[in-house]
Amino acid sequence: MSLKPGKYRHFKGGEYAVQGVARHSETGEELVVYTPLYGEQGLWVRPLSMFLDTVHRSGKALPRFEYLGGLDSD
């Protein structure tokens, strides 16, 4: 599965810069590599399946992360 690099918003409101998808060297699991665009930032990973997951909030199904555009978008 593929994921566009760019800016994403978490369903709770935080924004993140997704660099791309890496593969775990031992398990082959696909991991999203991203940086929070707030706080201490840093480099983080999360399983792709979890990143693409749907959450239920206020009776609605929402994507966990919503694509906002390229990294140069405001």
MDTraj code that builds the backbone (N, CA, C; nanometers):
import mdtraj as md
import numpy as np

residues = "MET SER LEU LYS PRO GLY LYS TYR ARG HIS PHE LYS GLY GLY GLU TYR ALA VAL GLN GLY VAL ALA ARG HIS SER GLU THR GLY GLU GLU LEU VAL VAL TYR THR PRO LEU TYR GLY GLU GLN GLY LEU TRP VAL ARG PRO LEU SER MET PHE LEU ASP THR VAL HIS ARG SER GLY LYS ALA LEU PRO ARG PHE GLU TYR LEU GLY GLY LEU ASP SER ASP".split()
xyz = np.array([
    [0.0852, -0.1183, 0.0000],
    [0.0000, 0.0000, 0.0000],
    [0.0892, 0.1238, 0.0000],
    [0.0444, 0.2301, -0.0639],
    [0.1250, 0.3517, -0.0691],
    [0.0567, 0.4644, 0.0083],
    [0.1379, 0.5626, 0.0450],
    [0.0904, 0.6782, 0.1193],
    [0.1654, 0.7990, 0.0653],
    [0.0926, 0.9051, 0.0317],
    [0.1572, 1.0252, -0.0202],
    [0.2328, 1.0978, 0.0898],
    [0.3577, 1.1357, 0.0644],
    [0.4248, 1.2245, 0.1590],
    [0.3504, 1.3579, 0.1610],
    [0.3565, 1.4277, 0.2725],
    [0.2907, 1.5572, 0.2813],
    [0.2441, 1.5860, 0.4216],
    [0.1553, 1.6829, 0.4319],
    [0.1029, 1.7269, 0.5605],
    [-0.0291, 1.6560, 0.5881],
    [-0.0427, 1.6062, 0.7117],
    [-0.1628, 1.5356, 0.7544],
    [-0.2115, 1.5946, 0.8860],
    [-0.3426, 1.5863, 0.9098],
    [-0.4012, 1.6274, 1.0374],
    [-0.4591, 1.5047, 1.1067],
    [-0.4202, 1.4853, 1.2316],
    [-0.4740, 1.3779, 1.3144],
    [-0.6172, 1.4148, 1.3525],
    [-0.7029, 1.3175, 1.3739],
    [-0.8428, 1.3474, 1.4053],
    [-0.8570, 1.4286, 1.5334],
    [-0.7550, 1.4300, 1.6205],
    [-0.7605, 1.5123, 1.7415],
    [-0.7057, 1.6524, 1.7182],
    [-0.6552, 1.6808, 1.5959],
    [-0.6171, 1.8164, 1.5602],
    [-0.4721, 1.8449, 1.5299],
    [-0.3787, 1.7649, 1.5785],
    [-0.2370, 1.7911, 1.5526],
    [-0.2016, 1.7697, 1.4066],
    [-0.1030, 1.8466, 1.3580],
    [-0.0584, 1.8312, 1.2199],
    [0.0797, 1.7678, 1.2157],
    [0.1026, 1.6902, 1.1089],
    [0.2231, 1.6099, 1.0967],
    [0.2765, 1.6159, 0.9545],
    [0.4094, 1.6125, 0.9418],
    [0.4750, 1.6046, 0.8114],
    [0.5163, 1.4597, 0.7898],
    [0.4530, 1.3944, 0.6941],
    [0.4855, 1.2550, 0.6619],
    [0.5969, 1.2542, 0.5579],
    [0.7061, 1.1854, 0.5934],
    [0.8210, 1.1748, 0.5032],
    [0.8021, 1.0620, 0.4020],
    [0.7425, 0.9535, 0.4461],
    [0.7230, 0.8382, 0.3585],
    [0.6959, 0.7137, 0.4394],
    [0.7075, 0.5991, 0.3722],
    [0.6825, 0.4695, 0.4358],
    [0.8118, 0.3890, 0.4316],
    [0.8516, 0.3365, 0.5470],
    [0.9700, 0.2514, 0.5593],
    [0.9246, 0.1085, 0.5898],
    [1.0165, 0.0161, 0.5754],
    [0.9847, -0.1244, 0.6034],
    [1.0738, -0.1724, 0.7177],
    [1.0121, -0.2356, 0.8180],
    [1.0861, -0.2913, 0.9311],
    [1.1793, -0.4006, 0.8793],
    [1.3056, -0.3956, 0.9188],
    [1.4057, -0.4879, 0.8649],
    [1.3844, -0.6339, 0.9061],
    [1.3202, -0.6587, 1.0175],
    [1.3008, -0.7960, 1.0647],
    [1.1650, -0.8533, 1.0263],
    [1.0608, -0.7720, 1.0366],
    [0.9249, -0.8231, 1.0157],
    [0.8663, -0.7884, 0.8794],
    [0.9237, -0.6875, 0.8130],
    [0.8689, -0.6429, 0.6852],
    [0.7502, -0.5494, 0.7004],
    [0.7093, -0.5224, 0.8248],
    [0.5946, -0.4345, 0.8482],
    [0.6213, -0.2954, 0.7917],
    [0.5205, -0.2364, 0.7279],
    [0.5327, -0.1013, 0.6740],
    [0.5044, 0.0001, 0.7840],
    [0.5945, 0.0983, 0.7963],
    [0.5862, 0.1996, 0.9009],
    [0.5887, 0.3381, 0.8394],
    [0.4992, 0.4246, 0.8832],
    [0.4954, 0.5633, 0.8362],
    [0.5983, 0.6422, 0.9163],
    [0.6840, 0.7172, 0.8470],
    [0.7854, 0.8018, 0.9099],
    [0.7335, 0.9444, 0.9042],
    [0.7226, 1.0079, 1.0223],
    [0.6634, 1.1411, 1.0262],
    [0.7227, 1.2265, 1.1378],
    [0.6985, 1.3576, 1.1286],
    [0.7415, 1.4542, 1.2288],
    [0.6212, 1.5365, 1.2713],
    [0.5940, 1.5468, 1.4009],
    [0.4884, 1.6370, 1.4466],
    [0.5283, 1.7811, 1.4127],
    [0.4319, 1.8616, 1.3732],
    [0.4586, 2.0020, 1.3391],
    [0.4286, 2.0921, 1.4579],
    [0.4544, 2.0426, 1.5768],
    [0.4332, 2.1174, 1.7013],
    [0.5250, 2.0560, 1.8070],
    [0.5414, 2.1235, 1.9162],
    [0.6184, 2.0695, 2.0282],
    [0.7636, 2.0429, 1.9939],
    [0.8180, 1.9363, 2.0517],
    [0.9593, 1.9029, 2.0326],
    [0.9881, 1.8414, 1.8961],
    [0.8848, 1.8079, 1.8231],
    [0.8932, 1.7478, 1.6898],
    [0.9650, 1.6144, 1.6955],
    [1.0800, 1.5990, 1.6378],
    [1.1480, 1.4692, 1.6357],
    [1.0997, 1.3834, 1.5208],
    [1.1538, 1.2652, 1.5111],
    [1.1196, 1.1703, 1.4054],
    [1.0477, 1.0521, 1.4695],
    [0.9299, 1.0203, 1.4172],
    [0.8444, 0.9159, 1.4743],
    [0.8047, 0.8168, 1.3664],
    [0.7631, 0.6964, 1.4095],
    [0.7076, 0.5967, 1.3174],
    [0.5801, 0.5404, 1.3777],
    [0.4925, 0.4959, 1.2907],
    [0.3664, 0.4335, 1.3307],
    [0.3332, 0.3313, 1.2229],
    [0.2804, 0.2147, 1.2598],
    [0.2427, 0.1171, 1.1575],
    [0.1468, 0.1790, 1.0551],
    [0.1723, 0.1500, 0.9281],
    [0.0887, 0.2037, 0.8208],
    [-0.0571, 0.1663, 0.8410],
    [-0.0836, 0.0436, 0.8836],
    [-0.2223, 0.0002, 0.9035],
    [-0.2928, 0.0870, 1.0077],
    [-0.2223, 0.1273, 1.1121],
    [-0.2800, 0.2126, 1.2150],
    [-0.2976, 0.3560, 1.1620],
    [-0.2008, 0.4029, 1.0842],
    [-0.2084, 0.5376, 1.0274],
    [-0.3320, 0.5513, 0.9377],
    [-0.3608, 0.4480, 0.8606],
    [-0.4724, 0.4506, 0.7652],
    [-0.6064, 0.4105, 0.8268],
    [-0.6047, 0.3769, 0.9544],
    [-0.7237, 0.3297, 1.0235],
    [-0.8337, 0.4358, 1.0295],
    [-0.9543, 0.3903, 1.0532],
    [-1.0699, 0.4765, 1.0733],
    [-1.1044, 0.4771, 1.2209],
    [-1.1409, 0.5941, 1.2735],
    [-1.1824, 0.6046, 1.4133],
    [-1.3275, 0.6492, 1.4165],
    [-1.3952, 0.6180, 1.5256],
    [-1.5353, 0.6570, 1.5408],
    [-1.5435, 0.7621, 1.6500],
    [-1.5999, 0.8774, 1.6144],
    [-1.6094, 0.9889, 1.7078],
    [-1.7429, 1.0595, 1.6853],
    [-1.8161, 1.0797, 1.7913],
    [-1.9474, 1.1451, 1.7846],
    [-2.0392, 1.0773, 1.6833],
    [-2.0323, 0.9451, 1.6783],
    [-2.1183, 0.8693, 1.5889],
    [-2.0773, 0.8704, 1.4430],
    [-1.9599, 0.9273, 1.4124],
    [-1.9126, 0.9337, 1.2739],
    [-1.7824, 0.8577, 1.2587],
    [-1.7650, 0.7974, 1.1421],
    [-1.6394, 0.7317, 1.1078],
    [-1.5493, 0.8344, 1.0404],
    [-1.4304, 0.8532, 1.0959],
    [-1.3349, 0.9507, 1.0431],
    [-1.2011, 0.8831, 1.0184],
    [-1.1250, 0.9328, 0.9187],
    [-0.9895, 0.8788, 0.9039],
    [-0.9047, 0.9236, 1.0226],
    [-0.8153, 0.8374, 1.0709],
    [-0.7263, 0.8753, 1.1814],
    [-0.6411, 0.9953, 1.1399],
    [-0.5916, 0.9953, 1.0153],
    [-0.5127, 1.1056, 0.9611],
    [-0.5725, 1.1489, 0.8277],
    [-0.5908, 1.2788, 0.8119],
    [-0.6457, 1.3359, 0.6886],
    [-0.5365, 1.4077, 0.6122],
    [-0.5234, 1.3756, 0.4832],
    [-0.4225, 1.4394, 0.3977],
    [-0.4611, 1.5858, 0.3738],
    [-0.3652, 1.6762, 0.3957],
    [-0.3904, 1.8189, 0.3766],
    [-0.3211, 1.8751, 0.2533],
    [-0.2222, 1.8064, 0.2021],
    [-0.1495, 1.8543, 0.0844],
    [-0.0006, 1.8341, 0.1010],
    [0.0739, 1.8862, 0.0040],
    [0.2192, 1.8744, 0.0080],
    [0.2781, 1.9514, 0.1256],
    [0.4029, 1.9242, 0.1538],
    [0.4685, 1.9869, 0.2678],
    [0.4849, 2.1379, 0.2518],
    [0.4794, 2.1872, 0.1288],
    [0.4918, 2.3310, 0.1086],
    [0.3558, 2.4021, 0.1105],
    [0.2472, 2.3256, 0.1367],
    [0.1118, 2.3840, 0.1429],
    [0.0890, 2.4472, 0.2792],
    [0.0145, 2.5534, 0.2826],
    [-0.0248, 2.6180, 0.4100],
    [-0.1714, 2.6004, 0.4353],
])
top = md.Topology()
chain = top.add_chain()
for i, resn in enumerate(residues, 1):
    res = top.add_residue(resn, chain, resSeq=i)
    for name in ("N", "CA", "C"):
        top.add_atom(name, md.element.get_by_symbol(name[0]), res)
traj = md.Trajectory(xyz[None], top)
